[in-house]
Amino acid sequence: MSTVDLLARGQSAREVLAWSREIVDPALREAVDRLPPSMRRIAGYHFGWYDADGVPAGADAGKAMRPAFTLAAAEAVGGAAADAVPAAVAVELVHNFSLLHDDVMDGDVTRRHRPTAWSVFGQASAILAGDALLSLAYDVLAGCGHPAAAQAGRMLHAAVLELIDGQAADLAFEERDDVTVPECRAMAEAKTAALLGGACALGGLFGGADPDRVAGLRTFGTRLGLAFQYVDDLLGIWGDPAVTGKPVHSDLHSRKKSLVVVVALTSGTPAGRELELLYRLDRALTEAEVVRAAELIEAAGARTTGRGAANELLADAISALHTTHPRPHGAAALHALARMATHRQR
């Protein structure tokens, strides 16, 4: 089903994601099947296709939101979604490379309601599987035969380097007590927003857009990616574990200096100062202390600030999208995805 058909019926983000999955999943599976058996097994488990023994599982494979942005962006500039499938697959492979590594670095033991790959196969094997997905992403682009393949590879490479730099900053923040909100925003723009911006730009590139429209789509995705991170930070504290697939207060147990937390820590309020004392404790926080930390973040106004920032960034993203003069059906799909990304529950 095309986005034109979806628009005629009054599309939703859920329908756009389903449309994207129908197009991308076969190509994604075909790409992963080219991996060596040792890596294919771990990647298949991580994607939810198989259980730990390699038996088909049909587990929750995540939203696969970034490929949907890529396909919709291609149609928004007058191209065909089918032509952008290699770019969408490459983006999804890179995203999952980052998830495999993030779970190891953060020590997360659950993702999408099941044990993380490293907790099943070991840290080293999960890291290698992530490396394999990253390598595969570039191979997919290089071998797709699209005239823009070489430029797309460089574009994706730049986004990956930003992502890695952002992750390095995130890790460095764990050792610091003086992280500022601008620093934290810059970290999130690199770690999260760069890849979403790249996903939209790649869609425009494969859809035949000129450089100005590609740049506009990148700005749309980058602004939206930062909004997405604000929402992700809120869910990391107040999200329902039954929906998010992660333990309650997961970010607070690890004393993560997310955007929302840093807003609270630098608020100059009594709640922010009490939160700082909790974050400086040299032992694991008790459950009662973690609950208190969540209360302090809200009392410092950070929950409201985070939600407001996400809404402002969404408006900025939509404004950037309009500068690209998108086709109505592609624009409608991108609008639906943008609303989902900033008003989701997981």
Backbone torsions as a table, in degrees:
resi	resn	phi	psi	omega
1	MET	NA	131.4	-179.0
2	SER	-83.9	166.6	176.1
3	THR	-66.6	-26.2	176.3
4	VAL	-61.8	-45.5	178.7
5	ASP	-62.6	-41.1	-179.7
6	LEU	-63.0	-43.7	-178.9
7	LEU	-61.6	-40.3	-179.4
8	ALA	-62.1	-29.1	-179.0
9	ARG	-94.2	-1.1	-176.5
10	GLY	81.4	74.2	-170.5
11	GLN	-70.7	155.7	173.1
12	SER	-121.9	164.8	177.1
13	ALA	-60.2	-38.0	179.0
14	ARG	-59.6	-41.0	179.1
15	GLU	-68.6	-38.1	178.3
16	VAL	-64.5	-41.9	178.0
17	LEU	-63.5	-40.9	178.4
18	ALA	-64.7	-41.9	176.6
19	TRP	-59.6	-44.8	-179.8
20	SER	-64.6	-44.4	-180.0
21	ARG	-59.5	-41.6	-178.9
22	GLU	-59.8	-33.7	-178.8
23	ILE	-84.1	-41.9	-170.0
24	VAL	-86.6	-37.9	-171.8
25	ASP	-54.4	-45.7	179.6
26	PRO	-59.6	-40.6	179.8
27	ALA	-70.0	-35.7	177.9
28	LEU	-65.3	-45.2	178.9
29	ARG	-64.4	-40.1	179.3
30	GLU	-62.2	-40.4	178.8
31	ALA	-65.8	-47.7	-178.2
32	VAL	-63.4	-32.1	178.9
33	ASP	-64.5	-15.3	178.7
34	ARG	-83.2	-9.3	179.7
35	LEU	-70.5	156.7	172.5
36	PRO	-58.2	150.2	-176.2
37	PRO	-52.3	-39.9	-178.0
38	SER	-61.9	-39.9	-179.4
39	MET	-81.9	-34.0	179.3
40	ARG	-61.6	-37.7	-179.1
41	ARG	-64.2	-45.6	-178.3
42	ILE	-70.1	-43.1	179.1
43	ALA	-62.1	-42.8	178.9
44	GLY	-62.5	-37.2	175.6
45	TYR	-65.8	-47.6	-178.3
46	HIS	-59.0	-40.7	179.7
47	PHE	-73.2	-9.7	179.6
48	GLY	88.5	8.5	-177.9
49	TRP	-79.0	-30.2	-175.9
50	TYR	-134.7	159.1	170.9
51	ASP	-85.7	-174.6	-175.0
52	ALA	-64.4	-20.5	179.9
53	ASP	-95.4	3.2	179.3
54	GLY	87.4	10.5	178.4
55	VAL	-84.5	133.4	178.5
56	PRO	-50.0	131.4	-170.5
57	ALA	-119.4	-36.4	-178.0
58	GLY	63.4	33.2	178.1
59	ALA	-76.9	171.5	179.1
60	ASP	-62.2	117.3	-177.3
61	ALA	-97.0	12.4	179.8
62	GLY	87.1	178.5	-173.9
63	LYS	-77.6	-27.5	-173.6
64	ALA	51.7	48.3	-175.0
65	MET	-74.1	-40.8	-175.0
66	ARG	-62.0	-44.4	176.4
67	PRO	-60.1	-34.1	178.8
68	ALA	-64.5	-39.6	175.6
69	PHE	-61.9	-40.4	-179.7
70	THR	-62.2	-48.0	-179.1
71	LEU	-65.7	-43.3	-179.3
72	ALA	-66.3	-35.9	178.3
73	ALA	-64.8	-38.9	178.0
74	ALA	-60.8	-43.8	179.9
75	GLU	-71.7	-29.7	-179.5
76	ALA	-64.6	-27.0	179.8
77	VAL	-99.9	11.0	175.1
78	GLY	95.1	7.3	177.3
79	GLY	-91.3	-174.9	178.9
80	ALA	-107.4	135.6	179.6
81	ALA	-57.0	-37.8	-177.4
82	ALA	-59.8	-32.7	-179.8
83	ASP	-71.8	-20.5	-176.4
84	ALA	-97.4	5.2	-177.7
85	VAL	-58.1	-44.3	178.4
86	PRO	-58.3	-39.4	177.9
87	ALA	-65.1	-41.4	179.6
88	ALA	-64.6	-41.3	177.9
89	VAL	-63.9	-44.2	-179.6
90	ALA	-61.3	-41.9	179.0
91	VAL	-62.6	-43.5	-179.6
92	GLU	-66.7	-36.6	176.9
93	LEU	-64.5	-43.1	178.5
94	VAL	-64.0	-43.5	179.2
95	HIS	-58.3	-42.5	-177.7
96	ASN	-77.0	-26.7	167.4
97	PHE	-56.7	-45.3	-177.9
98	SER	-68.5	-35.6	179.6
99	LEU	-66.6	-43.6	178.9
100	LEU	-59.2	-43.1	179.1
101	HIS	-71.9	-41.0	179.5
102	ASP	-59.0	-42.5	-178.6
103	ASP	-61.5	-36.9	177.3
104	VAL	-68.1	-49.4	-176.1
105	MET	-65.1	-36.9	-178.7
106	ASP	-87.0	-11.1	-178.1
107	GLY	71.2	21.3	-179.7
108	ASP	-71.4	132.9	-176.5
109	VAL	-104.4	-7.5	175.7
110	THR	-133.7	145.8	172.8
111	ARG	-151.2	132.3	179.2
112	ARG	54.5	41.7	172.7
113	HIS	68.8	21.5	176.9
114	ARG	-147.8	162.8	179.8
115	PRO	-58.5	141.7	177.3
116	THR	-67.0	159.4	-176.1
117	ALA	-59.9	-40.5	-177.3
118	TRP	-67.7	-31.7	-179.4
119	SER	-73.9	-15.8	177.2
120	VAL	-96.5	-46.6	-172.3
121	PHE	-105.4	-7.3	-177.9
122	GLY	101.1	153.8	-176.2
123	GLN	-63.0	-48.2	-176.2
124	ALA	-60.4	-43.1	-179.0
125	SER	-65.9	-38.5	178.8
126	ALA	-66.7	-39.3	177.7
127	ILE	-63.1	-44.4	178.7
128	LEU	-63.3	-38.2	177.5
129	ALA	-63.5	-40.4	175.6
130	GLY	-61.5	-44.1	177.3
131	ASP	-58.9	-40.4	-179.5
132	ALA	-64.1	-40.1	179.0
133	LEU	-65.7	-38.9	178.4
134	LEU	-63.6	-46.1	178.1
135	SER	-61.1	-40.2	-179.4
136	LEU	-64.5	-35.4	179.9
137	ALA	-59.0	-45.9	179.2
138	TYR	-68.1	-34.8	178.4
139	ASP	-64.9	-39.9	178.4
140	VAL	-60.5	-45.0	179.7
141	LEU	-67.2	-45.0	-176.0
142	ALA	-62.8	-32.8	-175.5
143	GLY	-98.6	7.3	-172.6
144	CYS	-81.1	-18.6	178.4
145	GLY	80.6	3.3	179.0
146	HIS	-74.5	141.5	-179.8
147	PRO	-57.1	-26.4	-178.2
148	ALA	-94.8	11.3	-173.0
149	ALA	-59.7	-44.1	-178.4
150	ALA	-64.8	-44.4	178.2
151	GLN	-64.2	-38.0	179.0
152	ALA	-63.8	-39.8	178.3
153	GLY	-61.4	-41.8	177.7
154	ARG	-66.9	-38.0	179.5
155	MET	-64.9	-43.4	178.8
156	LEU	-66.8	-39.4	178.5
157	HIS	-58.0	-43.5	179.3
158	ALA	-63.1	-40.3	179.2
159	ALA	-66.0	-39.5	179.3
160	VAL	-65.1	-41.8	178.5
161	LEU	-62.8	-39.3	175.6
162	GLU	-62.8	-43.9	179.6
163	LEU	-58.1	-46.1	-178.9
164	ILE	-65.5	-40.7	178.1
165	ASP	-62.8	-40.3	177.7
166	GLY	-64.8	-39.5	177.6
167	GLN	-65.4	-38.2	177.7
168	ALA	-62.6	-41.3	177.8
169	ALA	-64.5	-41.2	179.3
170	ASP	-59.5	-42.8	178.3
171	LEU	-67.0	-39.5	179.6
172	ALA	-64.0	-33.0	-180.0
173	PHE	-61.5	-27.5	-179.0
174	GLU	-62.6	-24.8	-177.8
175	GLU	-97.3	3.0	-175.9
176	ARG	-119.3	148.7	176.4
177	ASP	-109.2	5.5	-173.2
178	ASP	-123.6	29.9	-179.2
179	VAL	-68.4	133.1	179.6
180	THR	-99.3	162.5	178.7
181	VAL	-63.5	-43.7	176.8
182	PRO	-59.2	-39.5	177.0
183	GLU	-62.2	-41.0	-177.4
184	CYS	-69.3	-37.9	176.4
185	ARG	-64.6	-41.5	178.5
186	ALA	-62.9	-39.5	176.7
187	MET	-61.2	-46.0	-178.4
188	ALA	-67.3	-36.3	177.7
189	GLU	-61.7	-34.9	178.6
190	ALA	-80.1	-49.0	-172.4
191	LYS	-70.3	-38.3	-174.1
192	THR	-112.9	-48.3	-171.0
193	ALA	-72.3	-30.8	-176.3
194	ALA	-61.8	-40.6	-178.1
195	LEU	-72.8	-37.5	177.3
196	LEU	-67.8	-38.3	174.3
197	GLY	-62.2	-41.6	177.7
198	GLY	-64.4	-38.3	179.2
199	ALA	-60.7	-43.5	-180.0
200	CYS	-70.5	-40.6	179.4
201	ALA	-64.6	-40.8	178.1
202	LEU	-62.7	-39.0	176.4
203	GLY	-61.1	-43.9	177.2
204	GLY	-62.7	-42.3	179.7
205	LEU	-60.8	-47.8	-179.7
206	PHE	-72.6	-18.2	176.0
207	GLY	-86.8	-0.7	175.9
208	GLY	89.5	18.1	-177.7
209	ALA	-74.1	154.5	175.5
210	ASP	-77.8	167.6	-175.0
211	PRO	-56.9	-36.6	-179.2
212	ASP	-65.2	-41.1	179.6
213	ARG	-70.9	-37.0	175.6
214	VAL	-61.3	-43.4	179.3
215	ALA	-63.4	-38.6	178.4
216	GLY	-64.8	-39.6	177.4
217	LEU	-66.9	-36.5	177.0
218	ARG	-63.9	-43.2	178.2
219	THR	-61.9	-43.1	175.9
220	PHE	-54.6	-50.9	-177.8
221	GLY	-67.3	-36.3	-179.3
222	THR	-68.1	-45.7	177.9
223	ARG	-62.4	-42.1	179.6
224	LEU	-66.6	-37.4	179.5
225	GLY	-62.4	-37.1	177.2
226	LEU	-69.3	-39.2	175.1
227	ALA	-61.2	-42.1	177.9
228	PHE	-57.0	-40.7	-178.2
229	GLN	-67.7	-39.3	175.5
230	TYR	-58.0	-46.0	179.7
231	VAL	-64.4	-40.9	179.0
232	ASP	-60.5	-40.0	178.8
233	ASP	-65.6	-39.3	176.9
234	LEU	-64.1	-42.7	179.5
235	LEU	-67.8	-30.4	178.7
236	GLY	-66.1	-17.3	178.3
237	ILE	-107.0	-47.9	-172.6
238	TRP	-112.6	4.9	-179.8
239	GLY	-68.3	151.2	178.0
240	ASP	-78.8	117.8	-178.6
241	PRO	-55.7	-31.0	179.6
242	ALA	-66.3	-21.5	-179.5
243	VAL	-102.3	-43.4	-176.2
244	THR	-76.6	-26.8	-176.6
245	GLY	80.7	7.8	178.4
246	LYS	-120.7	155.6	-179.7
247	PRO	-61.2	152.7	178.0
248	VAL	-61.8	140.5	179.8
249	HIS	56.7	33.5	-173.8
250	SER	-58.3	-40.8	-179.0
251	ASP	-69.0	-29.6	-178.4
252	LEU	-78.0	-34.3	176.6
253	HIS	-58.3	-36.7	180.0
254	SER	-91.1	2.0	-178.0
255	ARG	52.0	45.0	179.7
256	LYS	-68.2	136.2	177.9
257	LYS	-93.9	72.1	178.2
258	SER	-76.4	171.8	179.0
259	LEU	-54.7	-47.2	-177.2
260	VAL	-64.7	-41.0	179.5
261	VAL	-65.1	-44.1	-179.1
262	VAL	-65.3	-36.3	174.6
263	VAL	-57.5	-43.2	179.1
264	ALA	-68.0	-45.4	-177.2
265	LEU	-62.4	-31.4	-177.3
266	THR	-101.2	13.4	-174.5
267	SER	-74.5	-19.0	-176.8
268	GLY	72.9	13.8	-178.7
269	THR	-96.5	160.4	174.1
270	PRO	-56.3	-38.9	178.9
271	ALA	-63.4	-41.1	179.2
272	GLY	-64.2	-38.2	179.2
273	ARG	-69.2	-37.6	177.3
274	GLU	-67.8	-38.1	177.1
275	LEU	-62.4	-39.7	179.5
276	GLU	-60.8	-38.7	177.9
277	LEU	-63.5	-40.7	177.8
278	LEU	-64.4	-42.6	-177.7
279	TYR	-67.6	-21.7	-178.0
280	ARG	-91.1	-4.0	178.5
281	LEU	-61.3	140.0	-177.4
282	ASP	-95.8	33.8	176.5
283	ARG	-145.8	168.3	177.7
284	ALA	-65.3	141.8	178.1
285	LEU	-75.3	141.3	174.2
286	THR	-73.7	166.9	179.0
287	GLU	-61.8	-39.3	179.1
288	ALA	-64.3	-37.8	179.5
289	GLU	-69.6	-35.0	177.9
290	VAL	-67.3	-42.3	176.6
291	VAL	-61.2	-41.7	178.6
292	ARG	-63.9	-39.7	178.7
293	ALA	-59.1	-43.3	178.1
294	ALA	-61.9	-40.6	177.9
295	GLU	-63.3	-40.3	-178.6
296	LEU	-67.7	-39.0	178.6
297	ILE	-62.0	-42.2	178.1
298	GLU	-67.9	-41.6	-179.5
299	ALA	-64.5	-30.2	178.3
300	ALA	-76.4	-4.7	178.2
301	GLY	88.0	5.8	-173.8
302	ALA	-72.9	-30.5	179.2
303	ARG	-65.4	-44.2	178.0
304	THR	-66.8	-41.1	178.6
305	THR	-62.2	-43.7	179.9
306	GLY	-62.1	-43.8	179.3
307	ARG	-65.1	-41.2	178.7
308	GLY	-64.5	-40.7	178.8
309	ALA	-63.5	-40.5	179.0
310	ALA	-61.7	-41.4	179.7
311	ASN	-65.8	-40.9	179.0
312	GLU	-64.8	-42.7	179.8
313	LEU	-66.8	-35.0	175.3
314	LEU	-61.3	-44.2	178.5
315	ALA	-62.4	-41.1	177.4
316	ASP	-61.6	-41.5	-179.3
317	ALA	-63.1	-44.4	-179.5
318	ILE	-64.2	-38.0	177.0
319	SER	-61.9	-42.3	178.6
320	ALA	-64.1	-38.6	178.7
321	LEU	-61.7	-41.0	-177.8
322	HIS	-64.4	-26.1	178.9
323	THR	-68.9	-15.7	-179.9
324	THR	-88.8	-1.4	-179.2
325	HIS	50.4	58.9	-174.0
326	PRO	-72.0	153.5	172.2
327	ARG	-64.5	145.4	-173.5
328	PRO	-56.8	-42.9	-175.6
329	HIS	-69.3	-39.7	177.2
330	GLY	-68.0	-39.8	178.4
331	ALA	-62.5	-40.8	180.0
332	ALA	-63.0	-40.0	178.1
333	ALA	-65.3	-42.6	179.2
334	LEU	-66.7	-38.1	175.8
335	HIS	-60.4	-46.3	-178.8
336	ALA	-62.3	-43.1	179.0
337	LEU	-65.6	-39.6	-179.8
338	ALA	-63.9	-42.1	177.9
339	ARG	-63.6	-41.5	178.7
340	MET	-62.4	-44.3	-176.1
341	ALA	-62.4	-29.4	-175.4
342	THR	-105.5	-1.0	178.4
343	HIS	-135.1	32.3	-177.5
344	ARG	-88.5	169.4	177.4
345	GLN	-112.0	1.6	177.3
346	ARG	-153.3	NA	NA
